Amino acid sequence: MPNLVPTSPPDASDRFAIVVAEWNRSITDKLLQGALETLRAASVDDSQIEVAWVPGSWEIPIVAQRFAQSGNYSGIVCLGAVIRGETSHDQHLNRGVSLGLMEISLANDLPIMFGVLTCESMEQAIHRSGGNVGNKGTECAEAVLKMAGLLKNCPPE
């Protein structure tokens, strides 16, 4: 039987950052609430959570990078909503943001969750921000808690 690497629960030394886009705020507010409720339910105190609002999803990576480089956080949740319009602009945004966040995560050995909705319509975004498909903010907070707890028990680099 292989050895299972355990996941530790958050403790008082864990701090989490949330970077959230103001663009499509009717959606991102709900994503943020889902993330905050999930962290609080896991006994993460508000004093252990930093929230930074940025103008849009494109600006998320640079703020996530600042949080990551500080070395003060156990994980970062990034939340936004990019909704397809008449051009391919959304595809360029989504690709750039997702690749940027992955690079920051790997470079800093830190879990960074991609909670930027990439929807075809506002209706899809509503369903994914607390509607009948769930809340991506909640899912990302659950994932960051699990990854932060897992990395505590993984071998060092």
Secondary structure, 3 states (H helix, E strand, C coil): CCCCCCCCCCCCCCCEEEEEECCCHHHHHHHHHHHHHHHHHCCCCHHHEEEEEECCHHHHHHHHHHHHHHCCCCEEEEEEEEECCCCCHHHHHHHHHHHHHHHHHHHHCCCEEEEEEEECCHHHHHHHEEECCEEHHHHHHHHHHHHHHHHCCCCCC
